[in-house]
Amino acid sequence: MTPRLVVSDVDGTLITSQERVTQRLRDAIALLDGRAQFALATGRPPRWIFPILEQLPLRPVCVCANGAVLYDSANDKVLHATNLAPGAMRSIVRTAREALPGGCSVAVERVGESAFEHPETLFVVTPEYIHAWESSEHGVAEEEEILAKPAMKLLLRSEHLTASQMLEAVGPHIPAELAHVTFSFDGGLLEVSAPGVVKAHALKILAEDLGIDREDVLAFGDMPNDIEMLRWAGHGVAMANADPRVKKAADEVTAANDDFGVARVLERIFS
């Protein structure tokens, strides 16, 4: 297989555990020049991908927020966005609180016209929300206000459970026609998107825009939010450090992100 589109997850896949893009990987991506398109697919919103983009030799189109947003990083332009409706978010929060021991706190990610809009309007948390990682760029509002406007992603946070445990408790009670629930790291945080919105959702839109068939797509990932993308792509590659469910969904398992896994595959195909 010689792919026409290569798409990679970011955290745990493209970058090292120190959040670096290695020189070997940059050189491997450069092999694609004129031969295949390169894209990113991440749970991160557009505003959180520039520390990665600054390390790359190009500015790709990015599938962001687990497929809720298709973002042209070269032109700082949102190409497509899908939001969760307020009523759906309120219903999900009620269901999650009933299902989760100790309940949960909530936050939302919204998308603007630019990745550089004030972060306080794009990432909004309730006063009791405990961040899963350090954040100084967010807004704070009461839950009623937060859930009153559409959002590209609803975040459910528990200090007492892992994300796997949260999904096991909440997942069966959220109908697929209401929302899609997943996680991108296991630290007590569920990510909720509109129905059918997964990374593969936006990747399909991108491939159609480029005139590329799914059989000509090569995809890399490591966490459950990558599963649909790896299954949809003509060839899905899981990292050695991937969740076991991701490895099962993939066509191939490569080396870990700290052992040049993505670079090894690209070198084999394009060298």
SEVEXVEX-77160 format. One line per field, with one value per residue (C-alpha): x, y, z. Coordinates in steps of 0.5 Angstrom, whole numbers. Example, Ala and Ser with C-alpha at 12.3 -4.5 7.8 and 13.67 -1.06 7.14 Angstrom:
// SEVEXVEX-77160
X = c(25	27)
Y = c(-9	-2)
Z = c(16	14)
This chain:
// SEVEXVEX-77160
X = c(0	3	-2	-4	-6	-3	-6	-3	-6	-2	-1	2	3	6	10	14	12	16	12	17	17	24	28	28	20	21	25	20	14	19	19	11	13	9	7	2	-2	-1	-6	-7	-12	-13	-17	-14	-18	-15	-12	-8	-4	1	6	6	5	11	16	13	16	9	2	-3	-10	-12	-18	-19	-23	-24	-27	-32	-27	-24	-18	-14	-8	-4	-9	-12	-19	-25	-27	-32	-35	-41	-43	-47	-54	-55	-61	-57	-51	-56	-59	-52	-50	-56	-55	-47	-49	-53	-49	-42	-40	-39	-42	-38	-36	-37	-33	-34	-30	-32	-30	-29	-27	-20	-15	-13	-19	-19	-19	-23	-29	-27	-26	-30	-31	-35	-32	-32	-28	-22	-17	-14	-8	-5	-9	-9	-13	-20	-26	-31	-38	-44	-46	-53	-50	-44	-50	-54	-50	-48	-41	-36	-34	-37	-32	-34	-29	-28	-23	-24	-25	-21	-23	-24	-28	-32	-34	-36	-41	-44	-43	-49	-53	-52	-55	-51	-57	-56	-48	-41	-37	-30	-23	-16	-13	-14	-14	-21	-24	-29	-30	-37	-39	-45	-48	-43	-38	-31	-24	-27	-32	-28	-23	-28	-30	-22	-21	-27	-25	-18	-21	-18	-21	-21	-17	-11	-11	-6	-8	-4	-7	-6	-12	-20	-22	-17	-21	-26	-21	-16	-22	-24	-17	-15	-9	-9	-3	-3	3	6	4	-3	-9	-11	-17	-14	-9	-14	-18	-11	-8	-1	2	9	14	12	12	18	22	20	14	11	17	19	13	13	21	19	13	16	24)
Y = c(0	7	12	18	21	20	22	21	22	27	25	18	17	23	26	23	23	29	32	33	32	28	30	23	24	31	27	22	27	30	24	25	32	31	24	24	29	29	31	31	28	30	31	37	44	48	53	47	44	50	47	41	45	49	43	40	42	44	46	41	41	38	34	37	36	28	30	36	41	40	46	49	51	54	59	59	57	53	49	45	44	40	42	39	42	45	40	34	36	37	30	27	31	29	21	22	24	18	13	16	14	21	25	29	36	39	44	45	47	51	53	60	63	63	59	65	68	69	62	64	64	57	53	54	51	51	54	47	44	40	41	34	38	45	51	58	60	58	62	60	60	57	50	53	58	53	48	54	55	49	46	42	38	37	34	30	30	25	26	19	14	13	15	7	6	13	10	3	6	12	9	4	10	15	13	13	18	23	23	20	19	17	19	20	19	15	21	21	25	23	27	28	30	30	24	20	25	21	23	18	23	29	25	22	30	31	25	27	34	32	26	21	14	11	5	10	13	11	12	12	12	10	11	9	16	13	6	9	12	6	2	7	8	3	1	3	3	2	4	-1	3	3	1	-6	-5	0	-6	-10	-5	-4	-8	-7	-5	-1	1	6	13	14	9	12	8	13	15	7	6	12	10	3	6	12	11)
Z = c(0	-2	2	-1	6	12	19	26	33	37	44	45	38	34	39	45	52	53	48	42	35	34	28	25	25	21	16	15	14	9	5	4	0	-7	-6	0	4	12	17	24	28	36	41	42	40	35	40	43	37	36	40	36	29	31	31	24	17	15	17	16	16	23	25	32	38	36	30	32	28	21	22	16	21	15	14	21	18	21	15	19	26	29	36	42	43	50	51	50	54	60	59	59	65	69	67	68	75	77	74	77	84	87	81	76	75	68	62	55	49	44	37	34	27	30	34	37	40	47	51	56	51	48	54	60	67	73	79	82	76	78	72	69	67	69	66	66	60	61	63	69	69	73	70	68	64	61	58	55	49	44	45	40	46	53	59	65	70	76	81	84	78	71	65	63	69	68	61	63	68	64	57	57	59	53	47	40	37	43	43	43	49	49	52	50	57	63	68	70	64	59	52	49	42	38	35	30	31	32	29	23	22	20	17	12	10	9	4	0	-1	-3	-8	-4	-2	4	2	0	8	13	20	27	34	41	45	44	41	35	34	29	25	25	23	17	14	9	14	21	25	33	37	42	48	45	49	48	45	40	38	37	32	28	22	25	31	31	36	41	41	44	40	33	31	26	23	22	18	14	13	11	6	3	3)
